[in-house]
């Protein structure tokens, strides 16, 4: 930039060609002498102007190339099929965050392998903030211990952006089982080991690990019935083919409110706003029974800090929007927004915790 006191050497982090700009200034100020005076009155300012234009073009952003990254829609990959809880939360939050960012966010579903397929895709993406992963604890904290051949590392290949929400895990039973409290369930299970069937939404899924925590704390043994997702598990629960289920609150909420299932307890630190009358297992004297399925956003490793900070602000503001909070609460989802640093610490601690449980229980992925 040319100021009253001279020429600055930088602009927006770009080095200016000071020598060229000084040449422009000197050309314009060169004294006019003799018979060439009339010609110089016309040509010298024109020469200086041309030099200035060349100098400015050298440091100005390169038009479409500079604006392309900011103008492109952001792709946010979800590791589950459309219509589920994770997809619902991702789309709700993306819609609100896109307003703050001034860029549309396109949600794409890439289900499979407990999130590993989507995670590998993000790990290989360009770290420019244009490709994000809306993930649950499965891909980031469970898979590393469950799948030794995992083609990505949650700590090496991703940059945390923000944790956004928690899904409380609920222990529910069919009314036909005839139990109405955790105490009654434990008594029945101890009387008849492996005699009560319990559905989980996948081998190594959060619901499966929650069941394992309950069995250890209550000193009971269930007949575990694993499913590939919540839909078929719920069908069999309502059809009376299994006695109980461990699943995320949003999966069960409608059936619980309709009286078709009975919630006995939740595996969280505090009671859920969606199910305020249901006690936590901690309240009931069962230690180490926290299994909350968290959700958050990560970006490819190497994404610039300034980009991560801007994304964090947009997503945190989105989940704290009163209307978004209301919709999440009505669907059994608890807002739990964090900084990138706090999310990174959570991923590390949860990976260690669940890895220990997976190894102790000898849990292997479904084949």
PyMOL commands that set and color helices and strands:
alter all, ss='L'
color gray80, all
select helices_A, chain A and resi 18-29+34-59+64-71+85-101+113-123+137-146+175-177+182-191+206-218+230-238+249-257+305-320+322-330+340-361
alter helices_A, ss='H'
color red, helices_A
select strands_A, chain A and resi 2-3+6-7+10-11+14-15+74-78+105-109+131-136+158-167+169-174+197-200+223-226+244-248+261-266+293-300+333-335
alter strands_A, ss='S'
color yellow, strands_A
deselect
rebuild
show_as cartoon
